[in-house]
Amino acid sequence: MKIYFSLIVLFFVDFSWLNAQETTNAESFPTNFNAEMMNEIPNLNGSVVAYDGIIAQIEKSKNKTPFYKLDLGNGVKVWTLLMFKNKESKVGDTIRVVGYVTDTSQANDKEKKYLDDSKYIVIAFGLVDFKNSNFLFLGGADSQKQEWIDGKIPSTD
């Protein structure tokens, strides 16, 4: 019974919102990417980017996690695949995500039908929705989570 309880506690700690030990400041959750930079995305393959977007469309990935088409403004949209579940966000919400730029060559057939010939997507390991007080982060990525809270774009180490 103790093992089950420990696993449940570990699950909630890994996938929880900000807890009392994590304090944010004005520099928390910085961005380094926007609509004007979309033509640079081939040079960012494998890099970590953080940006704001409005959810224009939601699909399910092969892992049953959200696959968002985010509107960055000026008609620029980028597909963003979350590495975790998120039942809170919906079409029309503005979110900030952080993740890896990757080419779409590994997408499965179901995902490719959404991609609109996009050559790159972002695989997100963190999400902030300021309006709805929603902060989600991939469990096990504690150092990247803390870096983003501290005002740095997370490293790839």
VOPAGU-2260 file (C-alpha; in pm, 1 decimal, decimal comma):
REM VOPAGU-2260
SITE   aa  ch    i         X         Y         Z
SITE  MET   A    0       0,0       0,0       0,0
SITE  LYS   A    1     287,3     239,1      80,3
SITE  ILE   A    2     432,0     183,3    -267,5
SITE  TYR   A    3     103,8     276,5    -435,8
SITE  PHE   A    4      69,8     585,9    -220,3
SITE  SER   A    5     429,7     687,0    -300,1
SITE  LEU   A    6     367,8     644,5    -672,1
SITE  ILE   A    7      51,5     852,8    -654,6
SITE  VAL   A    8     229,8    1128,6    -462,0
SITE  LEU   A    9     521,1    1120,5    -709,5
SITE  PHE   A   10     278,8    1148,0   -1001,5
SITE  PHE   A   11     108,8    1455,3    -855,9
SITE  VAL   A   12     441,1    1619,0    -770,2
SITE  ASP   A   13     578,7    1563,0   -1122,2
SITE  PHE   A   14     267,6    1688,5   -1299,5
SITE  SER   A   15     156,6    1956,7   -1057,1
SITE  TRP   A   16     115,7    2328,7   -1102,2
SITE  LEU   A   17     357,1    2564,0    -935,6
SITE  ASN   A   18     399,5    2464,0    -576,4
SITE  ALA   A   19     492,8    2675,2    -278,3
SITE  GLN   A   20     867,3    2627,8    -334,7
SITE  GLU   A   21     855,9    2772,0    -686,7
SITE  THR   A   22     834,6    3147,2    -697,3
SITE  THR   A   23     798,5    3345,5   -1014,8
SITE  ASN   A   24     909,0    3697,8   -1089,7
SITE  ALA   A   25     872,5    3950,7   -1371,1
SITE  GLU   A   26    1134,9    3765,9   -1576,2
SITE  SER   A   27     974,7    3421,0   -1544,1
SITE  PHE   A   28     867,8    3234,4   -1859,2
SITE  PRO   A   29    1058,2    3436,3   -2123,4
SITE  THR   A   30    1001,4    3393,7   -2496,9
SITE  ASN   A   31    1254,4    3386,7   -2779,2
SITE  PHE   A   32    1037,2    3321,6   -3085,3
SITE  ASN   A   33     750,8    3501,5   -3263,7
SITE  ALA   A   34     568,6    3522,8   -3596,6
SITE  GLU   A   35     834,3    3745,4   -3755,3
SITE  MET   A   36    1094,4    3472,7   -3697,5
SITE  MET   A   37     906,0    3191,7   -3875,2
SITE  ASN   A   38    1133,9    3205,8   -4179,5
SITE  GLU   A   39    1426,0    3125,6   -3944,8
SITE  ILE   A   40    1267,8    2803,3   -3815,8
SITE  PRO   A   41    1480,3    2569,2   -4035,6
SITE  ASN   A   42    1790,0    2709,7   -3859,7
SITE  LEU   A   43    1629,6    2639,5   -3520,6
SITE  ASN   A   44    1574,8    2265,9   -3576,9
SITE  GLY   A   45    1668,6    2096,8   -3248,2
SITE  SER   A   46    1670,2    2424,7   -3055,7
SITE  VAL   A   47    1448,3    2521,7   -2764,7
SITE  VAL   A   48    1198,1    2797,4   -2837,6
SITE  ALA   A   49     932,1    2965,0   -2625,1
SITE  TYR   A   50     644,3    3165,4   -2769,3
SITE  ASP   A   51     288,2    3285,1   -2725,4
SITE  GLY   A   52       4,5    3162,0   -2941,4
SITE  ILE   A   53    -371,5    3146,1   -2959,8
SITE  ILE   A   54    -508,8    2793,8   -2992,6
SITE  ALA   A   55    -673,7    2781,0   -3336,1
SITE  GLN   A   56    -725,9    2403,8   -3357,6
SITE  ILE   A   57    -687,4    2102,4   -3129,2
SITE  GLU   A   58    -624,1    1745,6   -3240,7
SITE  LYS   A   59    -501,2    1435,6   -3054,7
SITE  SER   A   60    -151,0    1299,7   -3107,9
SITE  LYS   A   61     -69,6     931,3   -3134,6
SITE  ASN   A   62       2,6     942,9   -2758,8
SITE  LYS   A   63    -339,0    1100,0   -2685,6
SITE  THR   A   64    -179,6    1432,1   -2587,5
SITE  PRO   A   65    -295,8    1763,4   -2738,4
SITE  PHE   A   66    -169,2    1867,2   -3077,5
SITE  TYR   A   67    -233,5    2242,3   -3111,2
SITE  LYS   A   68    -231,8    2465,9   -3412,7
SITE  LEU   A   69    -119,0    2792,2   -3256,1
SITE  ASP   A   70    -175,5    3128,1   -3420,0
SITE  LEU   A   71     129,8    3346,6   -3361,2
SITE  GLY   A   72     -24,3    3649,7   -3532,2
SITE  ASN   A   73      13,4    3799,0   -3880,5
SITE  GLY   A   74    -134,0    3480,6   -4030,6
SITE  VAL   A   75     153,8    3266,9   -3899,2
SITE  LYS   A   76      57,5    2933,1   -3745,0
SITE  VAL   A   77     272,8    2656,9   -3601,4
SITE  TRP   A   78     174,0    2309,5   -3487,9
SITE  THR   A   79     270,5    2236,1   -3128,7
SITE  LEU   A   80     260,9    1888,6   -2977,2
SITE  LEU   A   81     240,7    1867,2   -2597,4
SITE  MET   A   82     441,0    1595,3   -2423,8
SITE  PHE   A   83     180,5    1583,0   -2145,7
SITE  LYS   A   84    -196,1    1587,8   -2113,5
SITE  ASN   A   85    -385,5    1915,3   -2084,4
SITE  LYS   A   86    -760,8    1913,0   -2047,7
SITE  GLU   A   87    -782,9    2279,0   -1941,7
SITE  SER   A   88    -693,8    2468,6   -2259,2
SITE  LYS   A   89    -942,7    2515,2   -2541,4
SITE  VAL   A   90    -968,9    2683,1   -2881,4
SITE  GLY   A   91    -932,6    3059,5   -2839,7
SITE  ASP   A   92    -707,8    3042,3   -2532,2
SITE  THR   A   93    -374,8    3224,0   -2540,1
SITE  ILE   A   94     -91,4    3009,0   -2409,1
SITE  ARG   A   95     285,5    3029,3   -2383,5
SITE  VAL   A   96     477,8    2713,5   -2463,2
SITE  VAL   A   97     839,0    2604,9   -2450,0
SITE  GLY   A   98     976,5    2312,0   -2648,2
SITE  TYR   A   99    1201,3    2172,4   -2918,9
SITE  VAL   A  100    1172,9    2262,1   -3286,3
SITE  THR   A  101    1174,1    1946,2   -3495,2
SITE  ASP   A  102    1105,1    1856,1   -3854,9
SITE  THR   A  103     785,5    1671,0   -3934,8
SITE  SER   A  104     949,2    1366,5   -4089,6
SITE  GLN   A  105     866,9    1155,0   -3780,7
SITE  ALA   A  106     496,0    1243,5   -3777,8
SITE  ASN   A  107     258,7     953,0   -3827,6
SITE  ASP   A  108      -6,1     949,6   -4101,8
SITE  LYS   A  109    -280,3    1077,7   -3868,7
SITE  GLU   A  110     -65,7    1374,2   -3763,5
SITE  LYS   A  111      51,5    1448,5   -4117,9
SITE  LYS   A  112    -306,5    1511,8   -4227,9
SITE  TYR   A  113    -322,6    1812,3   -3989,9
SITE  LEU   A  114      15,0    1957,8   -4070,2
SITE  ASP   A  115     -86,5    2153,7   -4381,0
SITE  ASP   A  116     252,3    2077,8   -4538,3
SITE  SER   A  117     432,3    2227,7   -4237,5
SITE  LYS   A  118     792,9    2119,2   -4235,7
SITE  TYR   A  119     848,4    2193,7   -3864,7
SITE  ILE   A  120     657,0    2152,6   -3540,8
SITE  VAL   A  121     740,0    2225,1   -3179,3
SITE  ILE   A  122     735,2    1944,6   -2924,9
SITE  ALA   A  123     643,9    2130,1   -2607,0
SITE  PHE   A  124     759,8    2027,4   -2260,4
SITE  GLY   A  125     607,3    2327,2   -2082,1
SITE  LEU   A  126     294,8    2542,5   -2100,6
SITE  VAL   A  127     171,9    2852,5   -1919,9
SITE  ASP   A  128    -178,5    2994,2   -1948,5
SITE  PHE   A  129    -166,5    3317,8   -1750,6
SITE  LYS   A  130    -538,0    3393,3   -1782,3
SITE  ASN   A  131    -648,0    3055,5   -1644,4
SITE  SER   A  132    -355,9    3013,5   -1399,1
SITE  ASN   A  133    -248,6    2691,0   -1566,7
SITE  PHE   A  134     118,7    2585,5   -1550,9
SITE  LEU   A  135     208,6    2241,2   -1680,1
SITE  PHE   A  136     548,7    2087,0   -1731,4
SITE  LEU   A  137     680,4    1748,2   -1833,8
SITE  GLY   A  138     764,0    1538,2   -1530,0
SITE  GLY   A  139    1135,5    1472,3   -1493,9
SITE  ALA   A  140    1240,2    1797,9   -1661,8
SITE  ASP   A  141    1290,3    1977,5   -1332,7
SITE  SER   A  142    1604,5    2169,4   -1430,2
SITE  GLN   A  143    1442,3    2304,5   -1749,1
SITE  LYS   A  144    1129,5    2394,2   -1552,2
SITE  GLN   A  145    1334,5    2587,5   -1296,7
SITE  GLU   A  146    1535,1    2763,8   -1568,0
SITE  TRP   A  147    1214,4    2889,1   -1730,6
SITE  ILE   A  148    1075,3    3001,4   -1394,8
SITE  ASP   A  149    1405,7    3180,4   -1326,9
SITE  GLY   A  150    1377,6    3376,0   -1653,4
SITE  LYS   A  151    1598,3    3170,0   -1885,8
SITE  ILE   A  152    1514,3    2976,6   -2199,0
SITE  PRO   A  153    1570,2    2615,0   -2087,4
SITE  SER   A  154    1892,1    2450,9   -2198,0
SITE  THR   A  155    1912,3    2128,1   -2393,5
SITE  ASP   A  156    2142,7    1964,7   -2137,4
